[in-house]
Amino acid sequence: MQPFTRRTSTRASRRAGTRTGRWTGRWTPAAGALASVLALAAPVSAALPAQAAPTRCGDPAQRPWCDASLTADRRTALLTAKMTDDEKIAMLASDDPLGGPLGGFIDTAHADTNSGIARLGIPPVYMADGPAGVRQGRATRLPAPISLAAGFDPEAARLYGGTVGWEARHRGNDLIFGPTVDVLRVPRNGRSFEGFGEDPYLSSGLGAAWIRGAQAQGVMASVKHMAVYTQETDRLSLDMKVDPRTLREVYLPPFEAAVKQGGAATVMCGFGKLNGRWACQDDGALNKVLRSEWGFKGFVPSDHTAVQDTAAGANGGVDMELPIGMHYNAFMLKQAVAQKTVTQATIDGHVRNVLRTMFAFGVFDRPAYPNDLGTIDRSASEAAARKIAESGITLLRNAGGILPLKSPSSIALVGRAARESQSGSGSANVVPFSAVSAQDGIARRAGSGTKVTYTDGGNAGAAADAARKADVAIVFATDSEGEFFDRSCLTLTCGDPLRGDQDALISAVAAANPNTIVVLETGGPVLTPWRNQVKGIVEAWYPGQEGGNALARVLYGDVDPGGRLPVTFPAAENDAPTAANPAQFPGVNKTVTFSEGVMVGYRHYDAKGTTPAFPFGHGLSYTAFGYSGLTASSTSVEVTVTNTGRRAGTAVPQLYLGLPSPGVDVPQPARQLKGYAKVALAPGESRRVAFPLTSRSLAYWNEGAKAWKVAAGCYKVMVGGSERDIAQTGSFGTCPAK
């Protein structure tokens, strides 16, 4: 495996490891490891190429830290003892300000680069954006992460992360920025497509599996954005007021799982303030919780430009500033040491975090990865993209059994999305090598015996005429999401104003053809005022480059629609969380108050007694399932799931608990997701599904004790097909007699 040959000039000489032409306050990126990396050692080692002799690090006889038989801590100690103060500071910032902006267009433009130090055998570290695939020139456009969340499947998450990791490696990267595990608080959030939805338990399991999959490919993952990041509006300056219990129960669990279960190499801190403290300068979150409490041993890079102050960043816990050393440079850090606002020991600690992570993940001990993604076989990535899309496509409505399609002789496709590959914008946007449109996928699957027509939907009358002449009409409707902006409302018109009034278009087509199906390609929840006018509603999310093939297979019943909603779809705009409350969103004087506490997502609807259009966890199959024989204890809940229909299908049984409240000051949600499974069943087949529980499953955060506590009382158990579709109930604990 040969290192990729990068461009020449002064920047290229830095990338080759030579520090010529470098200013005194260098810029650098990120890489990270933690104690639990040992659990990942076998798959990571298996993924790495055979070692060259000597390695990039050099000859252990001259550089003892290059001895791979030593521990990462020992090697780090040997190396840091030989570093100058300038060399140490040079490891604390990234040095390629153009990489991020150019990454979406140029194959060789890494999002960030740490050039390493040739004198000491410290290799460069190359980084790429990657929550939805590798954003570096062209790569495989996977379904949006919200589609992965709809799959309710940790194995699919591991496949997703593994695919991203493999492609990041074959773009010459050592570290990938992903996954995004920020819990969706605001349905209008412009980056809702980039995360795993509104439930912390679902986000935790999927994020940890994603990380394990990526790091098994020999790259480091950077989970983001710790600790609270819930909107794009005023994101660079927003102050988020969050009480300790809500922080612990809703927003921190996905990061805790990323560290403890996923073994994340790095944890990226985000923008804005948490209770008055900048996220990348928050000693409480980064030093006390992340490192001291959770035992994190990797390093913390900042989001781009998120560090606000040199001393506060260094003392607050951020190890590496991205994209350049605006605050972490030789002039400012040396001045801080001289003024005694930062100690040399603090700087040394940050350097150790970076180097120990690089040692632990083998960066020193292998050749550089080649940038050869454009020339190698990517069929496995394409297959993964299709499989993940199929797993996440969610059937919301199926009146009269309109789906699966029964070989109609004519199909009218309406809407530009039938010919496009919809994606979110920003750092999670991926430029695909190729993409299969819905029109291509459906036409191919329908065959020559079916007439497939297309109308772009710009004229509702023309669309209605086309629909009237067809056996089945399929309307494609989309929103528009991306980094830097939030949606102004939840209607399809607000979602993408350039496409006109898509709600009116759907109504016009439905009036013209009673066999109308709507395919939504959205990054989050939208309003569906026409839902009772159409026979079928399919949420395909942003389905990735294989979306056309995946959608066709689901529409024709080649596969069962595997998705379930990871977000609640409200019936009306003001029903949604944070709606009509400026203090909650978008904020007043750049301050947002999380006054809803733990009542986030579906918990909000339960607390308000509001019926949503489609509840969290909802999704139909082409068959039917029955639930029976529930047993419950404080350590396990079990239930039997049976396919009661005539087709094979996929059930997603979900476990919800109703926890007792220890007092009026600790209100509990009516239901909290505490377990789920994805079960493929043949007609008539039954399977016993077990949901293990731990004390943490039953616990709430007690701020007085600053610890997790389990309250005495009756624990309600609910299992079913969605948060509102409960088929079996039970209880354990101290419950009143029936």
C-alpha positions in Angstrom: 0.0 0.0 0.0 1.6 3.2 -1.2 0.9 6.6 0.4 -1.1 8.9 -1.7 1.0 11.6 -3.4 -0.2 15.0 -2.4 0.2 18.3 -4.0 3.5 20.1 -3.7 4.3 23.7 -2.5 4.8 24.8 1.1 1.6 23.1 2.3 2.6 19.9 0.6 6.0 20.0 2.4 4.1 20.3 5.7 1.9 17.4 4.8 5.0 15.3 4.0 6.1 16.0 7.5 8.5 18.9 7.0 7.8 22.0 9.0 9.3 24.5 6.5 7.4 27.7 5.9 5.3 27.3 9.1 4.4 30.3 11.2 5.1 30.2 14.9 1.6 29.3 16.0 0.8 26.2 13.9 -2.6 24.8 13.1 -3.6 21.1 13.5 -6.5 18.5 13.5 -7.6 15.6 15.7 -7.4 11.9 16.5 -8.3 10.1 19.7 -8.4 6.9 21.7 -9.6 5.6 25.0 -9.1 2.8 27.5 -11.7 0.6 25.9 -9.7 0.6 22.6 -8.4 -2.7 23.7 -11.8 -4.2 23.0 -11.4 -3.0 19.4 -7.8 -4.0 19.0 -8.6 -7.3 17.1 -10.8 -5.9 14.4 -8.7 -2.7 14.0 -5.5 -4.8 13.7 -7.1 -7.1 11.2 -8.1 -4.1 9.1 -4.6 -2.6 9.0 -2.1 -3.3 6.2 1.0 -5.2 6.9 3.6 -3.1 8.7 6.6 -1.8 6.8 10.0 -2.0 8.4 10.9 0.5 9.6 7.5 2.1 10.1 6.7 5.8 9.4 7.6 6.4 13.0 11.2 5.2 12.5 13.8 2.9 13.9 13.1 2.0 17.6 16.9 1.9 18.2 17.0 5.7 17.5 13.4 6.5 18.5 12.4 4.2 21.4 8.8 5.5 21.2 8.5 3.7 17.8 8.7 0.3 19.6 5.2 -1.0 19.0 5.5 -3.5 21.8 5.3 -0.7 24.4 2.0 0.6 25.7 0.5 3.8 24.2 1.1 5.6 27.5 4.8 4.6 27.6 5.4 5.5 24.0 3.7 8.9 24.6 5.9 9.6 27.6 9.1 8.8 25.7 8.1 11.0 22.8 6.9 14.0 24.7 10.2 14.1 26.6 12.0 14.8 23.3 9.6 17.5 22.1 10.3 21.2 22.1 7.6 23.6 23.4 7.0 24.7 19.8 6.5 21.1 18.7 4.1 20.4 21.5 2.0 23.5 20.6 2.1 22.4 16.9 0.1 19.3 17.8 -2.7 21.3 19.2 -4.2 22.8 16.0 -5.0 21.9 12.5 -3.3 23.7 9.6 -5.4 23.5 6.4 -8.1 26.2 6.4 -9.1 25.4 2.9 -9.7 21.7 3.4 -13.2 21.9 4.8 -14.6 24.3 2.2 -13.0 22.4 -0.7 -13.7 18.9 0.6 -17.1 18.7 -1.1 -15.5 19.3 -4.5 -11.9 18.0 -4.6 -10.8 14.4 -4.0 -7.6 15.5 -2.3 -9.0 18.2 0.0 -9.2 16.7 3.5 -11.5 18.6 6.0 -8.5 19.1 8.3 -4.9 18.1 8.4 -2.3 17.7 11.2 1.0 17.6 9.4 2.9 15.7 12.0 6.6 16.3 12.9 9.1 14.6 10.7 12.0 15.1 13.1 10.4 12.9 15.6 8.6 10.5 13.3 5.1 11.8 14.1 3.0 11.1 11.0 0.4 13.4 9.6 -3.3 12.9 10.5 -5.8 13.5 7.7 -9.5 14.0 8.6 -12.8 14.1 6.7 -16.4 14.9 7.3 -18.5 11.8 7.4 -21.8 11.6 9.3 -23.6 10.6 6.1 -20.6 9.4 4.0 -17.2 10.8 3.2 -17.4 14.5 2.1 -14.2 14.6 0.1 -14.7 14.8 -3.6 -16.9 11.9 -4.7 -17.9 9.0 -2.4 -20.9 6.7 -1.8 -23.9 8.8 -0.8 -25.5 6.7 2.0 -29.0 7.3 3.2 -29.2 10.2 5.6 -28.5 9.2 9.2 -32.2 9.8 10.1 -33.0 7.0 7.7 -30.6 4.8 9.5 -32.3 5.7 12.8 -35.6 4.7 11.2 -34.2 1.2 10.8 -34.1 0.7 14.6 -31.2 -1.7 13.9 -27.7 -1.5 15.6 -26.3 -4.0 13.0 -27.3 -1.6 10.2 -25.6 1.2 12.2 -22.4 -0.9 12.4 -22.6 -1.5 8.6 -23.2 2.2 8.1 -20.2 3.2 10.2 -18.1 0.4 8.6 -18.9 1.7 5.1 -18.0 5.3 6.0 -14.8 4.1 7.7 -13.7 2.0 4.8 -14.3 4.8 2.3 -12.7 7.4 4.6 -9.6 5.2 4.7 -9.6 4.8 0.9 -9.7 8.6 0.7 -6.4 8.7 2.6 -8.0 9.7 6.0 -7.1 8.6 9.5 -10.1 10.2 11.2 -13.7 10.6 10.3 -16.0 13.3 11.8 -19.1 11.3 12.8 -21.5 10.2 13.9 -23.8 13.0 14.9 -25.7 11.9 18.0 -27.3 15.2 19.1 -30.9 14.4 20.2 -33.5 16.2 18.1 -35.2 18.7 20.3 -36.6 21.1 17.7 -38.5 19.5 14.8 -37.5 22.4 12.6 -33.8 21.9 13.2 -32.0 22.2 9.8 -29.7 19.3 10.7 -32.4 16.8 11.8 -31.4 14.6 8.8 -27.9 14.3 10.2 -28.8 12.7 13.6 -30.7 9.7 15.0 -34.0 11.4 16.0 -35.7 12.5 19.2 -35.0 9.6 21.6 -31.7 9.4 23.6 -31.9 5.6 24.0 -32.2 5.0 20.3 -29.4 7.6 19.5 -27.1 5.9 22.1 -27.3 2.4 20.7 -27.0 3.4 17.1 -24.2 5.9 17.7 -22.1 3.3 19.6 -22.6 0.7 16.9 -21.7 3.2 14.1 -18.5 4.0 15.9 -17.5 0.3 16.4 -18.1 -0.3 12.7 -16.0 2.7 11.6 -13.1 2.0 13.9 -13.0 -1.6 12.9 -11.8 -0.3 9.5 -8.7 1.2 11.1 -9.9 4.9 11.2 -10.7 7.0 14.2 -14.2 8.3 14.8 -15.1 11.7 16.2 -18.6 11.7 17.7 -20.2 15.1 17.7 -21.3 17.7 19.0 -20.8 17.5 22.8 -22.7 18.5 24.9 -25.9 20.2 23.7 -26.4 21.2 20.1 -30.1 21.5 19.1 -30.5 24.2 16.5 -28.8 26.2 13.7 -30.3 29.6 14.5 -27.7 31.6 16.3 -25.6 28.5 16.8 -22.3 30.3 17.1 -23.5 32.5 20.0 -26.5 30.8 21.5 -26.6 30.2 25.3 -28.6 27.1 26.2 -30.1 26.9 29.7 -30.5 23.3 30.5 -31.1 21.9 34.0 -28.8 19.1 35.2 -31.4 16.3 35.1 -32.4 17.0 31.5 -28.8 17.2 30.5 -28.0 13.8 32.1 -31.1 12.0 30.9 -31.6 13.4 27.4 -28.5 15.0 25.9 -25.5 13.3 27.5 -26.4 9.6 27.2 -25.5 9.3 23.4 -22.0 10.6 24.2 -21.6 8.4 27.2 -22.5 5.4 25.1 -20.1 6.5 22.4 -17.3 6.5 24.9 -18.2 3.5 27.0 -19.8 1.2 24.4 -18.4 2.5 21.2 -14.9 3.2 22.2 -14.8 6.5 20.4 -11.4 7.8 19.6 -12.3 11.4 19.8 -15.3 13.5 21.0 -15.9 16.8 19.2 -17.1 19.8 21.2 -19.7 22.0 19.5 -20.8 25.6 19.2 -22.6 27.9 21.6 -22.8 28.0 25.4 -24.2 25.5 27.9 -25.4 27.4 30.9 -23.1 30.3 30.2 -20.0 28.2 29.4 -18.8 27.9 25.8 -19.1 24.2 24.8 -15.4 23.9 23.9 -14.3 25.6 27.1 -16.6 23.7 29.5 -14.5 22.2 32.2 -17.6 20.6 33.8 -18.6 18.7 30.7 -15.2 18.0 29.1 -12.9 17.4 32.1 -15.2 16.4 34.9 -17.9 14.4 33.1 -16.2 13.1 29.9 -12.7 12.4 31.3 -13.0 11.9 35.1 -16.4 10.4 35.3 -16.6 8.4 32.0 -12.9 7.6 31.8 -12.4 8.9 28.3 -8.7 8.6 27.2 -8.9 10.0 23.7 -8.8 13.6 22.6 -11.3 16.4 22.1 -11.1 18.4 18.9 -13.2 21.6 18.5 -15.8 22.2 15.9 -14.5 24.7 13.4 -13.9 28.1 15.1 -15.7 26.9 18.3 -12.8 27.8 20.6 -13.3 31.4 21.9 -10.3 32.0 24.2 -6.9 30.5 24.6 -6.7 30.1 28.3 -10.3 29.1 28.7 -10.0 26.5 26.0 -6.8 25.0 27.4 -8.2 24.8 30.9 -11.7 23.8 29.8 -10.6 20.6 28.1 -10.3 21.0 24.4 -7.2 19.3 23.0 -7.1 20.5 19.4 -8.4 23.5 17.7 -9.9 23.3 14.2 -9.5 24.4 11.5 -6.5 26.5 12.4 -4.7 27.7 15.5 -6.6 31.0 16.0 -6.2 30.6 19.8 -3.9 27.5 20.0 -0.8 29.0 18.5 2.8 29.5 19.8 2.3 33.2 20.5 -0.9 33.0 22.4 -0.2 29.8 24.3 3.3 30.9 25.4 1.9 34.2 26.5 -0.7 32.4 28.5 2.0 30.3 30.2 4.0 33.4 30.9 1.0 35.1 32.4 0.2 32.0 34.4 -3.3 31.7 33.1 -2.3 28.3 31.6 0.3 25.9 33.0 2.8 24.0 31.0 1.5 20.9 32.6 -2.0 21.6 31.0 -0.4 22.0 27.5 1.6 18.8 28.0 -1.6 17.0 29.0 -3.3 18.0 25.8 -0.3 16.9 23.8 -0.4 13.5 25.6 -4.1 13.1 24.8 -3.4 13.5 21.1 -0.3 11.4 20.8 -1.6 8.6 23.0 -4.7 8.4 20.8 -2.5 8.2 17.7 -0.4 5.4 19.3 -3.4 3.5 20.5 -5.1 3.5 17.1 -1.9 2.5 15.2 -1.3 5.7 13.3 2.4 5.6 14.0 2.8 1.9 13.0 1.3 1.6 9.5 1.9 3.1 6.1 -0.3 6.1 5.1 -3.6 5.1 3.6 -3.9 5.6 -0.2 -6.4 7.9 -1.8 -7.7 5.3 -4.2 -11.5 5.3 -3.7 -12.1 6.4 -7.3 -10.3 3.4 -8.7 -11.3 0.4 -6.5 -14.3 -1.8 -6.3 -17.1 0.0 -4.4 -19.8 -2.6 -4.9 -20.0 -3.4 -1.2 -20.6 0.2 -0.4 -23.4 0.4 -3.0 -25.0 -2.7 -1.6 -24.8 -1.3 1.9 -26.4 1.9 0.7 -29.4 0.0 -0.7 -29.8 -2.3 2.3 -29.7 0.6 4.7 -32.2 2.6 2.7 -34.6 -0.4 2.5 -34.3 -0.9 6.3 -35.3 2.7 6.9 -38.1 3.3 4.4 -41.2 3.8 6.5 -44.7 3.0 5.4 -47.0 5.5 7.2 -50.3 4.7 5.5 -51.6 1.9 3.4 -55.4 2.3 2.9 -57.0 -0.5 1.0 -53.7 -2.4 0.6 -52.6 0.0 -2.2 -49.1 -1.3 -1.5 -47.3 -3.4 -2.5 -48.0 -2.5 -6.1 -49.9 -5.2 -8.0 -48.4 -4.7 -11.5 -50.3 -1.7 -12.6 -50.3 -1.1 -16.3 -49.5 2.6 -15.9 -47.9 4.8 -13.3 -47.7 8.6 -13.2 -44.7 9.9 -11.3 -45.1 13.5 -10.1 -42.5 15.8 -8.6 -38.9 16.7 -9.4 -37.6 14.4 -6.6 -38.6 11.4 -8.8 -35.5 12.3 -11.0 -33.2 13.7 -8.3 -31.2 12.4 -5.4 -32.2 14.4 -2.4 -29.7 15.3 0.3 -29.1 17.7 3.1 -26.5 20.4 2.7 -23.4 21.3 4.7 -20.8 19.1 6.2 -23.0 16.0 5.8 -23.5 16.4 2.1 -21.9 13.8 0.0 -21.3 14.0 -3.8 -22.0 10.5 -5.2 -20.1 8.8 -8.0 -23.5 8.0 -9.4 -27.1 7.8 -8.2 -30.2 5.9 -9.1 -33.3 8.0 -9.3 -36.8 6.8 -8.3 -37.9 7.1 -11.9 -35.1 4.8 -13.0 -35.6 2.3 -10.2 -39.4 2.1 -10.6 -39.3 1.9 -14.4 -36.7 -0.9 -14.3 -38.6 -2.8 -11.7 -42.0 -2.3 -13.4 -40.7 -3.7 -16.7 -41.7 -3.0 -20.3 -45.3 -3.9 -19.7 -45.9 -0.9 -17.5 -46.1 2.7 -18.9 -44.3 5.1 -16.5 -44.8 8.8 -17.1 -43.1 11.8 -15.4 -44.4 15.3 -14.6 -42.2 17.7 -12.6 -45.2 19.0 -10.6 -44.6 22.6 -11.4 -48.1 22.9 -12.7 -50.7 21.2 -10.5 -53.2 21.1 -13.4 -50.8 19.2 -15.6 -49.9 16.9 -12.8 -53.6 16.1 -12.2 -54.1 15.4 -15.9 -51.2 13.0 -15.9 -52.4 11.3 -12.7 -56.0 10.9 -14.1 -54.7 8.9 -17.1 -52.7 6.4 -14.9 -53.7 3.4 -12.8 -51.5 4.7 -9.9 -50.1 8.1 -9.2 -47.0 8.5 -7.1 -46.2 12.1 -5.9 -42.7 12.8 -4.6 -42.5 15.6 -2.1 -39.4 16.9 -0.4 -38.1 19.5 2.1 -34.8 21.3 2.1 -32.5 20.9 5.1 -28.9 21.7 5.8 -26.3 23.2 8.1 -26.5 26.9 8.9 -30.3 27.3 8.8 -33.5 26.0 10.5 -36.8 25.5 8.7 -39.2 28.3 9.1 -42.2 25.9 9.5 -43.1 22.3 9.1 -45.2 22.5 5.9 -43.8 21.2 2.7 -43.9 24.8 1.3 -41.6 26.0 4.0 -39.5 22.9 3.6 -38.5 23.8 0.0 -40.0 27.1 -1.2 -38.5 26.6 -4.7 -40.8 23.7 -5.3 -44.0 25.6 -4.7 -47.0 24.5 -2.7 -46.4 20.7 -2.6 -49.3 20.2 -0.2 -51.7 21.7 -2.8 -50.0 19.6 -5.5 -50.7 16.4 -3.5 -54.3 17.3 -3.0 -54.8 18.1 -6.7 -53.3 14.7 -7.7 -55.3 12.9 -5.1 -58.5 14.4 -6.4 -57.7 13.3 -9.9 -56.7 9.7 -9.0 -58.0 7.8 -6.0 -55.0 5.5 -6.2 -52.5 8.1 -5.1 -49.3 7.4 -3.1 -47.1 10.0 -1.6 -43.4 9.4 -1.2 -41.8 11.8 1.2 -38.1 12.5 0.9 -37.5 14.6 4.0 -34.9 15.1 6.6 -37.3 15.2 9.5 -41.0 15.5 10.4 -43.4 17.5 8.1 -47.1 18.2 8.3 -49.4 16.0 6.2 -52.7 17.8 6.0 -53.6 15.6 2.9 -52.9 12.3 4.7 -56.6 11.2 4.6 -56.9 12.1 0.9 -54.3 9.6 -0.3 -54.1 5.8 0.0 -50.4 5.4 0.6 -47.7 7.4 2.4 -44.1 6.3 2.3 -41.4 8.2 4.2 -38.1 7.5 2.2 -36.1 10.2 4.0 -33.0 11.3 2.0 -32.5 7.8 0.6 -28.9 8.0 -0.7 -27.6 7.1 -4.1 -29.3 3.7 -4.2 -32.6 5.2 -3.2 -34.3 4.5 -6.5 -33.6 0.8 -6.4 -34.5 0.6 -2.7 -37.7 2.4 -3.1 -38.8 0.3 -6.1 -38.1 -2.9 -4.1 -40.2 -1.7 -1.2 -43.1 -0.4 -3.4 -43.3 -3.7 -5.3 -43.0 -5.8 -2.1 -39.7 -7.4 -2.9 -38.8 -6.4 0.6 -40.9 -5.4 3.6 -40.7 -1.7 4.5 -38.3 -1.9 7.4 -38.6 1.6 8.9 -40.2 2.9 12.0 -40.4 6.6 12.8 -37.5 7.9 15.0 -39.3 11.2 15.2 -43.0 12.2 15.8 -44.9 13.7 13.0 -47.3 16.3 14.5 -50.8 16.9 13.2 -50.5 20.6 13.4 -47.7 23.2 13.6 -48.4 24.3 17.1 -48.6 20.7 18.4 -44.9 20.3 17.9 -42.3 20.7 20.8 -41.1 24.2 21.2 -43.8 25.6 18.9 -45.2 29.0 19.7 -42.7 29.5 22.6 -39.9 31.9 21.5 -38.1 31.3 24.8 -37.7 27.6 23.9 -37.1 28.3 20.2 -35.5 30.2 18.5 -34.6 32.0 21.7 -34.8 35.5 23.2 -31.7 37.6 23.1 -29.7 34.6 21.9 -30.7 32.5 24.9 -32.8 29.4 24.7 -34.5 27.9 27.8 -35.1 24.2 27.9 -38.1 24.6 30.1 -39.7 21.5 28.8 -37.1 19.5 30.8 -37.1 15.8 29.9 -40.4 16.1 27.9 -38.6 15.9 24.6 -40.0 14.4 21.4 -42.9 11.9 21.9 -42.7 12.6 25.6 -44.0 16.1 24.9 -47.1 14.8 23.1 -47.8 12.4 25.9 -47.5 15.1 28.5 -49.7 17.5 26.6 -52.3 14.9 25.7 -51.8 15.7 22.0 -52.5 13.1 19.3 -49.8 13.2 16.6 -50.4 12.5 12.9 -47.9 9.6 13.2 -46.4 8.7 16.5 -42.8 7.8 17.3 -42.0 4.2 16.4 -44.9 4.0 13.9 -44.4 2.1 10.7 -46.5 -0.4 8.8 -45.5 -3.8 7.3 -47.0 -5.7 4.5 -48.0 -8.3 7.0 -49.5 -8.2 10.6 -48.0 -9.1 13.9 -49.4 -10.2 17.2 -47.9 -9.9 20.7 -48.4 -12.3 23.6 -47.0 -13.8 26.8 -45.4 -10.7 28.3 -43.3 -11.3 31.4 -41.5 -8.5 33.2 -39.0 -8.1 36.0 -36.4 -5.5 36.9 -33.8 -7.4 34.8 -35.7 -8.4 31.8 -38.9 -8.1 29.8 -39.9 -10.8 27.4 -42.7 -11.1 24.8 -43.6 -13.4 22.0 -44.0 -11.8 18.5 -46.0 -13.7 15.9 -46.4 -13.0 12.2 -50.2 -13.4 11.8 -50.3 -12.5 8.1 -49.6 -14.3 4.9 -46.4 -12.7 3.9 -42.9 -12.6 5.4 -42.2 -9.4 7.2 -40.1 -7.5 9.7 -41.5 -6.7 13.1 -39.9 -4.0 15.3 -41.2 -4.6 18.9 -40.5 -1.7 21.2 -40.3 -1.7 25.0 -41.4 1.4 26.9 -41.3 1.9 30.6 -43.3 4.2 32.8 -41.0 5.0 35.8 -42.4 6.0 39.2 -41.7 9.6 40.2 -39.7 10.0 43.5 -41.5 13.4 44.0 -43.4 16.2 42.4 -40.2 17.9 41.5 -39.2 15.0 39.3 -42.0 14.5 36.8 -41.6 11.3 34.7 -42.6 10.8 31.1 -45.6 8.5 30.6 -43.4 6.3 28.4 -39.6 6.0 27.7 -38.1 3.8 25.1 -35.9 1.2 26.9 -35.6 -1.6 24.3 -36.3 -2.6 20.7 -35.6 -5.4 18.3 -35.8 -6.0 14.6 -37.2 -9.5 13.9 -37.8 -11.1 10.4 -40.6 -13.6 10.6 -42.1 -16.0 8.0 -45.9 -16.3 7.9 -47.1 -17.9 11.1 -43.7 -17.8 12.7 -43.3 -16.8 16.3 -40.2 -15.6 18.2 -39.5 -14.9 21.9 -37.9 -11.5 22.2 -36.0 -10.5 25.4 -35.2 -6.9 26.4 -32.5 -6.9 29.1 -32.8 -4.2 31.7 -30.1 -2.8 34.1 -30.4 -0.5 37.0 -29.6 2.4 34.6 -32.7 1.5 32.6 -34.8 2.3 35.7 -32.8 5.3 37.0 -33.3 9.0 37.0 -30.7 11.7 37.7 -30.8 12.9 41.3 -29.2 16.3 41.3 -29.0 16.5 45.1 -26.9 13.3 45.2 -25.3 14.0 41.8 -25.9 10.4 40.9 -28.3 8.0 39.2 -30.9 6.7 41.6 -33.7 4.1 41.2 -36.9 5.2 42.8 -39.2 2.9 44.7 -42.6 2.2 43.3 -44.4 0.6 40.4 -42.7 0.3 37.0 -45.2 0.1 34.1 -44.2 -2.1 31.2 -45.5 -1.5 27.7 -44.6 -3.4 24.5 -46.0 -2.8 21.0 -45.5 -1.6 17.5 -45.1 2.1 18.3 -45.1 4.5 21.2 -48.9 4.8 20.9 -49.6 1.2 19.6 -49.2 -0.8 22.9 -50.2 -4.4 22.6 -49.0 -5.9 25.9 -48.7 -4.3 29.3 -47.3 -5.4 32.7 -45.5 -4.1 35.7 -42.9 -4.8 38.3 -41.8 -3.3 41.6 -44.1 -2.1 44.3 -47.4 -2.0 42.5 -51.0 -1.6 43.9 -53.0 -4.8 43.9 -55.3 -5.3 40.9 
